[in-house]
Amino acid sequence: MTKSMELEYGVAAPNYRLPPETHIGRVKLQVSDLARSLAYYQQVLGLRVLEKAAGGGHAVLGAQTGAALVELQERKGARAVPRKGLLGLYHFAVLLPDRPSLGRFLRHLADVGVQPGMSDHFVSEAIYLHDPDNLGIEVYADRPRSSWRHEEGQLAMTTIPLDSRDLIEAGGEEPWTGAPAGTTIGHVHLHVGDIDEAEAFYHKTLGLDKMVWNYPGALFLSAGGYHHHVGTNTWARGAPSASENDARLLEWDVVVPSASDVNEAAASLHAGSYDVVRGKDHVTAKDPWGTQLRIRAK
């Protein structure tokens, strides 16, 4: 078993546990029109193009400095996500380094005429968007971990209205100049068909600790005591899994400290009777609804 930190709250994975340094890396999305999506991700989200295929059809974006965050793969004619959603991506979440950055981003959205959803989750403040294919996006900033509360063994998270005026004031007079250095992918949130099956895959086998389990129809999991690296919910129960003809999440990265950690996670998935495919420096697996994750070393 991987040696991991003791938890002040939550339920530790019962067998293998992912190392506390585990975090989320790049997300790879299938979109219907690359040019349209690039315009959105640059102009609205403030990401910049790091790579673009000479023949078109593929691009990688990141913050002003730092690693790749979003990879876009074009499939002409891919269907937009329906309003109810599909099993697979609910949203991926872009984590800004501080509250002033989030305030400047919110003011920027007003400047470009975008009306987002907004929520205060106690542990974080969040802004919600949808890209041109209706793929869900969260942009958020964490509150200091010292301010997080826990009740009856689990982290206290909720959804209440965001104080948008106070958040914009926190941004000061500096303009939004794009996603700043230190921007990362904080978590992914997935529509699943069954919470117990999601727990079996992500908690008992992949090795994430349970953080919040009393949120209606949802389960939040993480490594290292974070509020969540993975959210799962049954709010699209009855919908099919996203198919090759849909705009969708193709793959997301779980980043662990070392190659030995990759091997241990792969062994745990294999022991749980999940198929594991080995690449040169990573392994891939799919959850019960076909959402693929890639486990790689930092």
Long-range contacts (C-beta under 8 A, 24 or more apart in sequence): 2-207, 2-261, 2-264, 4-223, 4-224, 5-224, 5-225, 7-209, 7-225, 8-150, 8-225, 9-150, 9-153, 9-154, 9-155, 9-211, 9-225, 10-153, 10-154, 10-155, 10-209, 10-210, 10-211, 10-222, 10-225, 11-153, 11-203, 11-209, 11-210, 11-213, 12-209, 13-203, 13-204, 13-206, 13-207, 13-208, 13-209, 14-203, 14-204, 15-204, 15-205, 15-207, 15-268, 16-205, 16-207, 16-264, 16-265, 16-267, 16-268, 17-207, 17-209, 17-223, 18-206, 18-207, 18-208, 18-223, 18-254, 18-256, 18-261, 18-265, 19-223, 19-224, 19-256, 19-257, 19-261, 20-223, 20-224, 20-225, 21-223, 21-224, 21-256, 21-257, 21-298, 22-223, 22-224, 22-229, 22-254, 22-255, 22-256, 22-257, 23-184, 23-223, 23-229, 23-255, 24-184, 24-185, 24-186, 24-187, 24-188, 24-229, 24-252, 24-253, 24-254, 24-255, 25-67, 25-68, 25-185, 25-252, 25-253, 25-254, 25-255, 25-296, 26-60, 26-67, 26-68, 26-69, 26-70, 26-71, 26-185, 26-252, 26-253, 27-69, 27-70, 27-71, 27-92, 27-185, 27-188, 27-249, 27-251, 27-252, 27-253, 28-70, 28-71, 28-72, 28-73, 28-249, 28-250, 28-251, 28-252, 29-70, 29-71, 29-72, 29-73, 29-89, 29-92, 29-135, 29-247, 29-248, 29-249, 29-250, 30-73, 30-74, 30-75, 30-78, 30-246, 30-247, 30-248, 30-249, 30-250, 31-72, 31-73, 31-74, 31-75, 31-78, 31-131, 31-132, 31-133, 31-135, 31-247, 32-74, 32-75, 32-76, 32-77, 32-78, 32-79, 32-80, 32-132, 32-133, 32-247, 33-74, 33-76, 33-132, 34-58, 34-59, 34-72, 34-74, 36-132, 37-72, 37-74, 37-131, 37-132, 37-133, 38-72, 40-131, 40-132, 41-70, 41-72, 41-131, 43-112, 44-109, 44-112, 44-114, 44-129, 45-94, 45-129, 45-137, 45-139, 45-179, 46-105, 46-108, 46-176, 46-177, 46-178, 46-179, 47-178, 47-179, 48-178, 48-179, 62-179, 63-178, 63-179, 63-180, 63-181, 63-182, 63-183, 64-177, 64-178, 64-179, 64-180, 64-181, 64-183, 65-181, 66-181, 66-182, 66-183, 66-184, 69-94, 69-179, 69-183, 69-184, 69-185, 70-185, 73-250, 75-244, 75-245, 75-247, 77-245, 78-133, 78-245, 78-246, 78-247, 78-248, 79-245, 79-246, 79-247, 80-132, 80-133, 80-134, 80-247, 81-133, 81-134, 81-135, 81-136, 81-242, 81-246, 81-247, 81-248, 82-134, 82-239, 83-134, 84-236, 84-239, 85-191, 85-235, 85-236, 85-239, 86-191, 86-236, 86-239, 86-240, 86-241, 86-242, 86-246, 86-248, 87-191, 87-192, 87-193, 87-236, 87-239, 87-240, 87-241, 87-242, 87-289, 87-290, 87-291, 88-190, 88-191, 88-241, 88-242, 88-248, 88-249, 88-289, 88-290, 88-291, 89-135, 89-136, 89-188, 89-189, 89-190, 89-191, 89-242, 89-248, 89-249, 89-291, 90-136, 90-189, 90-190, 90-191, 90-231, 90-233, 90-235, 90-236, 91-128, 91-135, 91-136, 91-137, 91-138, 91-188, 91-189, 92-135, 92-136, 92-137, 92-138, 92-185, 92-187, 92-188, 92-189, 92-249, 92-252, 93-126, 93-137, 93-138, 93-139, 93-140, 93-185, 93-186, 93-187, 93-188, 93-189, 94-137, 94-138, 94-139, 94-140, 94-179, 94-183, 94-184, 94-185, 94-186, 95-140, 95-141, 95-142, 95-183, 95-184, 95-185, 95-186, 95-187, 96-139, 96-140, 96-141, 96-179, 96-180, 96-182, 96-183, 97-141, 97-180, 97-181, 97-182, 97-183, 98-141, 99-125, 99-141, 99-143, 99-167, 99-170, 100-170, 100-171, 100-172, 100-174, 101-141, 101-171, 101-180, 101-183, 102-127, 102-139, 102-140, 102-141, 102-167, 102-170, 102-171, 103-167, 103-168, 103-169, 103-170, 103-171, 103-172, 104-171, 104-172, 104-174, 104-175, 104-176, 105-139, 105-171, 105-176, 106-164, 106-167, 106-168, 106-171, 107-168, 107-171, 107-176, 108-175, 108-176, 111-176, 118-161, 118-162, 118-164, 119-159, 119-160, 119-161, 119-162, 120-159, 120-160, 120-161, 120-162, 120-163, 121-157, 121-158, 121-159, 121-227, 122-148, 122-149, 122-156, 122-157, 122-158, 123-148, 123-155, 123-156, 123-157, 123-227, 124-227, 125-162, 125-167, 126-162, 127-162, 133-247, 134-247, 135-247, 135-248, 135-249, 136-189, 138-189, 140-186, 142-186, 142-227, 145-225, 148-227, 154-210, 154-211, 154-212, 154-213, 154-214, 155-211, 155-212, 155-220, 155-227, 157-211, 157-212, 157-215, 157-220, 157-227, 185-252, 186-229, 187-222, 187-228, 187-229, 187-230, 187-231, 188-229, 188-230, 188-231, 188-249, 188-252, 189-228, 189-230, 189-231, 189-232, 189-233, 190-230, 190-231, 190-232, 190-233, 190-249, 190-287, 190-289, 190-291, 191-232, 191-233, 191-234, 191-235, 191-236, 191-239, 191-289, 192-232, 192-233, 192-234, 192-287, 192-288, 192-289, 193-234, 193-237, 193-288, 193-289, 194-234, 194-288, 195-219, 195-232, 195-234, 197-288, 198-232, 198-287, 198-288, 200-272, 201-272, 201-274, 201-287, 201-288, 202-230, 202-232, 202-287, 204-272, 205-268, 205-269, 205-271, 205-272, 205-274, 206-254, 206-265, 206-268, 206-269, 206-293, 207-265, 207-268, 229-254, 241-289, 241-290, 241-291, 242-290, 249-291, 250-292, 251-284, 251-292, 251-293, 251-294, 252-291, 252-292, 252-293, 252-294, 253-293, 253-294, 253-295, 253-296, 254-293, 254-294, 254-295, 254-296, 255-296, 255-297, 255-298, 256-295, 256-296, 256-297, 256-298, 257-297, 257-298, 258-297, 258-298, 259-297, 261-297, 262-295, 262-296, 262-297, 265-295, 266-295
